[in-house]
Amino acid sequence: MKDWQVAGVSLLLILLPVIPSLADSFFAFIGATVVGLMIVLYLFWTYKPWTSKDNSIVSLYFTGIFSFGLALGVFFVLPLHPRPFGIVSLIESIPFFISFFFATKDIWRSLFKKEILYLADGYFAFVLTILIGAIIGKFLHNFYELIILYTGFLTMGFILMMYFRK
């Protein structure tokens, strides 16, 4: 693609979800994002990110631009009713997650080794445990359940930090 074509497609992929969300029209948002998703899927299938590193970077660019437009659209409708817009945006961002995986698959292999838990003298294991507890706690609404959950994950985090300390 030529530079002006890439710029035009990028601008189109950003504006397709943004304009209907500024107008606060959910059905127009769905229609425009489906058109954007078809463009992204065409580019995704044209570049086939699983074939080479260069193709995965190009595919990541276009799917990332569209996901950025979706996120911007959800941001503009945030004070009104973001849940349906967010659900549609999350579903239509799946090609971005696939492209991101193929672009970074060499990094993922080296990241998920046991040695990563020893990072920062066990502090990474501590933070990871606290983060998991916080994500689980996000779905609970009872104060007493949260106290028990957070105390347990904090204790587990300290134990893991001491275990992985060198």
The 8 nearest C-alpha neighbors of each residue, nearest first, counted from 0:
[[1, 4, 5, 2, 3, 6, 8, 57],
 [0, 2, 4, 3, 5, 6, 7, 8],
 [1, 3, 5, 4, 6, 0, 7, 8],
 [4, 2, 6, 5, 1, 7, 0, 8],
 [3, 5, 7, 1, 6, 2, 8, 0],
 [4, 6, 2, 8, 3, 7, 9, 1],
 [5, 7, 3, 9, 4, 8, 10, 2],
 [8, 6, 4, 10, 9, 5, 3, 11],
 [7, 9, 11, 5, 10, 6, 12, 4],
 [10, 8, 6, 12, 7, 11, 5, 13],
 [9, 11, 13, 7, 12, 8, 14, 6],
 [10, 12, 8, 14, 9, 13, 15, 7],
 [13, 11, 65, 9, 10, 15, 14, 35],
 [12, 14, 68, 10, 11, 15, 65, 9],
 [13, 15, 17, 11, 16, 12, 18, 10],
 [14, 16, 31, 12, 17, 13, 11, 18],
 [17, 15, 32, 69, 72, 14, 68, 18],
 [16, 18, 72, 14, 20, 15, 19, 21],
 [17, 19, 21, 20, 14, 16, 15, 22],
 [20, 18, 28, 22, 21, 27, 24, 17],
 [19, 21, 23, 22, 17, 72, 18, 76],
 [20, 22, 18, 23, 19, 75, 17, 76],
 [21, 23, 19, 20, 24, 18, 17, 27],
 [24, 22, 20, 21, 19, 25, 76, 28],
 [23, 25, 27, 22, 19, 26, 20, 28],
 [24, 26, 28, 27, 29, 23, 84, 20],
 [27, 25, 29, 28, 24, 30, 19, 31],
 [28, 26, 30, 24, 29, 25, 19, 31],
 [29, 27, 25, 19, 31, 26, 30, 16],
 [28, 30, 26, 32, 27, 31, 33, 25],
 [31, 29, 27, 33, 28, 32, 26, 34],
 [32, 30, 34, 28, 15, 33, 29, 27],
 [31, 33, 35, 29, 34, 16, 30, 36],
 [32, 34, 36, 30, 35, 31, 29, 37],
 [33, 35, 37, 31, 32, 36, 38, 30],
 [36, 34, 32, 38, 33, 37, 12, 39],
 [35, 37, 33, 39, 38, 34, 32, 40],
 [36, 38, 40, 34, 35, 39, 41, 33],
 [39, 37, 35, 41, 36, 40, 42, 34],
 [40, 38, 36, 42, 41, 37, 43, 62],
 [39, 41, 43, 37, 42, 38, 36, 44],
 [42, 40, 38, 44, 39, 43, 45, 37],
 [43, 41, 45, 39, 40, 44, 46, 38],
 [44, 42, 40, 41, 46, 45, 58, 47],
 [43, 45, 47, 41, 42, 46, 40, 48],
 [46, 44, 42, 43, 47, 41, 40, 58],
 [45, 47, 54, 43, 44, 48, 42, 58],
 [48, 46, 44, 49, 45, 43, 50, 54],
 [55, 49, 47, 54, 50, 46, 58, 98],
 [48, 50, 47, 51, 101, 55, 54, 52],
 [51, 49, 48, 47, 54, 52, 55, 46],
 [52, 50, 54, 53, 49, 55, 48, 47],
 [51, 53, 55, 54, 56, 102, 48, 50],
 [54, 52, 56, 55, 51, 57, 48, 102],
 [55, 53, 48, 57, 46, 51, 56, 52],
 [48, 54, 56, 58, 52, 102, 53, 57],
 [57, 55, 59, 53, 54, 58, 102, 60],
 [58, 56, 60, 54, 59, 55, 53, 61],
 [57, 59, 55, 60, 61, 56, 43, 48],
 [60, 58, 56, 98, 62, 57, 63, 61],
 [59, 61, 63, 57, 58, 62, 64, 56],
 [62, 60, 64, 63, 58, 59, 65, 57],
 [61, 63, 95, 65, 59, 64, 60, 39],
 [64, 62, 66, 60, 61, 65, 59, 95],
 [65, 63, 67, 61, 66, 62, 60, 68],
 [64, 66, 68, 12, 62, 67, 63, 13],
 [67, 65, 69, 63, 68, 64, 92, 70],
 [66, 68, 64, 70, 65, 69, 63, 71],
 [69, 67, 13, 71, 65, 66, 70, 16],
 [70, 68, 66, 72, 67, 71, 16, 88],
 [71, 69, 67, 73, 72, 68, 74, 66],
 [70, 72, 74, 68, 69, 73, 67, 75],
 [71, 73, 17, 69, 75, 20, 74, 70],
 [72, 74, 70, 76, 71, 75, 77, 84],
 [75, 73, 71, 77, 72, 76, 70, 81],
 [76, 74, 72, 73, 77, 21, 71, 20],
 [75, 77, 73, 74, 79, 78, 81, 20],
 [76, 78, 81, 74, 75, 79, 73, 80],
 [79, 77, 76, 80, 81, 75, 74, 73],
 [78, 80, 77, 76, 81, 23, 75, 82],
 [81, 79, 82, 77, 78, 76, 83, 84],
 [80, 82, 77, 84, 85, 76, 83, 73],
 [81, 83, 85, 84, 80, 86, 77, 73],
 [84, 82, 86, 85, 81, 87, 80, 25],
 [83, 85, 81, 87, 82, 86, 73, 88],
 [86, 84, 88, 82, 83, 87, 81, 89],
 [85, 87, 83, 89, 88, 84, 82, 90],
 [86, 88, 90, 84, 85, 89, 91, 83],
 [89, 87, 85, 91, 86, 90, 69, 92],
 [88, 90, 92, 86, 91, 87, 85, 93],
 [89, 91, 87, 92, 88, 93, 86, 85],
 [90, 92, 88, 89, 93, 87, 36, 94],
 [91, 93, 89, 95, 90, 94, 66, 88],
 [92, 94, 96, 95, 91, 90, 97, 89],
 [95, 93, 97, 96, 92, 98, 62, 91],
 [96, 94, 62, 98, 93, 92, 97, 63],
 [95, 97, 99, 93, 94, 98, 100, 92],
 [96, 98, 94, 100, 99, 95, 93, 101],
 [99, 97, 59, 95, 101, 100, 96, 55],
 [100, 98, 96, 102, 97, 101, 95, 59],
 [99, 101, 97, 103, 98, 102, 104, 96],
 [100, 102, 98, 104, 103, 99, 55, 49],
 [103, 101, 99, 55, 100, 104, 56, 98],
 [104, 102, 100, 106, 105, 101, 99, 107],
 [103, 105, 107, 101, 106, 100, 102, 108],
 [106, 104, 103, 107, 108, 109, 102, 101],
 [105, 107, 103, 104, 109, 108, 110, 111],
 [108, 106, 110, 104, 109, 105, 111, 103],
 [109, 107, 106, 110, 105, 111, 104, 112],
 [108, 110, 106, 107, 111, 112, 105, 115],
 [111, 109, 107, 108, 112, 106, 115, 114],
 [112, 110, 109, 108, 107, 113, 115, 114],
 [113, 111, 114, 110, 115, 109, 108, 116],
 [112, 114, 115, 116, 111, 117, 110, 118],
 [113, 115, 116, 117, 112, 118, 111, 110],
 [116, 114, 118, 117, 113, 112, 110, 111],
 [117, 115, 124, 114, 118, 113, 123, 121],
 [116, 118, 121, 163, 115, 114, 120, 119],
 [117, 119, 115, 116, 120, 123, 121, 122],
 [120, 118, 122, 121, 123, 117, 116, 164],
 [119, 121, 164, 118, 117, 122, 165, 163],
 [122, 120, 160, 163, 164, 117, 124, 123],
 [121, 123, 125, 119, 124, 160, 120, 126],
 [124, 122, 126, 125, 121, 118, 116, 127],
 [125, 123, 127, 116, 122, 121, 126, 160],
 [124, 126, 156, 122, 160, 128, 123, 127],
 [127, 125, 129, 123, 128, 124, 130, 122],
 [126, 128, 130, 124, 125, 129, 123, 131],
 [129, 127, 131, 125, 156, 130, 126, 124],
 [130, 128, 132, 126, 131, 127, 152, 133],
 [129, 131, 133, 127, 128, 132, 126, 134],
 [132, 130, 134, 128, 133, 129, 127, 135],
 [133, 131, 129, 135, 130, 134, 152, 136],
 [132, 134, 136, 130, 131, 135, 129, 137],
 [135, 133, 131, 137, 136, 132, 130, 138],
 [134, 136, 132, 137, 133, 138, 131, 139],
 [137, 135, 133, 139, 138, 134, 132, 145],
 [138, 136, 134, 135, 139, 133, 140, 132],
 [137, 139, 136, 135, 140, 134, 133, 141],
 [140, 138, 136, 137, 141, 145, 144, 135],
 [141, 139, 142, 138, 145, 137, 144, 136],
 [140, 142, 144, 143, 139, 145, 146, 136],
 [143, 141, 145, 144, 146, 140, 139, 147],
 [144, 142, 146, 145, 141, 147, 148, 140],
 [143, 145, 147, 141, 142, 146, 148, 139],
 [144, 146, 148, 142, 143, 147, 149, 136],
 [147, 145, 143, 149, 148, 144, 150, 142],
 [146, 148, 150, 144, 145, 149, 151, 143],
 [149, 147, 145, 151, 150, 146, 144, 152],
 [148, 150, 152, 146, 151, 147, 145, 153],
 [151, 149, 153, 147, 148, 152, 146, 154],
 [152, 150, 154, 148, 149, 153, 147, 155],
 [151, 153, 155, 149, 154, 150, 132, 156],
 [152, 154, 156, 150, 151, 155, 149, 129],
 [155, 153, 151, 157, 156, 152, 150, 158],
 [156, 154, 152, 158, 153, 157, 159, 151],
 [155, 157, 125, 153, 159, 128, 154, 158],
 [158, 156, 160, 154, 159, 155, 125, 161],
 [157, 159, 155, 161, 160, 156, 162, 154],
 [160, 158, 162, 156, 161, 157, 155, 163],
 [159, 161, 121, 157, 125, 163, 158, 162],
 [160, 162, 164, 158, 159, 163, 157, 121],
 [163, 161, 159, 160, 164, 158, 121, 165],
 [162, 164, 121, 117, 160, 161, 159, 165],
 [165, 163, 120, 121, 161, 162, 160, 117],
 [164, 120, 163, 117, 121, 162, 161, 119]]
